Amino acid sequence: SYQSSSCPPTTVEVEGSHGSECRAIVLLLLLYTLQGVPLGFAECIPFVLQERGVSFKQQAVFSLVRWPFSVKLLWAPLVDSCYNARFGRRKSWLVPAQALIGLTLLLLSSVLLPLLGQPTTPAQDSLSPPPVGPPP
């Protein structure tokens, strides 16, 4: 076989690169798993809504939660092209999106029980867990 001494090796072993590569793969797997959590909730919530006696029309409106994932291919190039160079390409949209999601969840937590058709009592605020056991 022919081997040229002027060709550099195709792979370079760097001390400690295996550990950082494993961390990157684990992080990638974790992020892909977390990406599916909202889709899992979107699949389970209709069963909860049906159990609560929500009309089919309202359940159909809930199906719109999948819409952002459907148009992901359309808005992804826009999100990647508009960024603040000082803040970073990914942080320019991740930080505002996470802040908006957190604020939305916080606001929804205060109205969750009425939305589900359960009356709230003064002793039971929206951040406390529901009582366990049979009703009094």
Long-range contacts (C-beta under 8 A, 24 or more apart in sequence): 38-65, 39-66, 39-69, 42-66, 52-116, 52-117, 53-117, 54-117
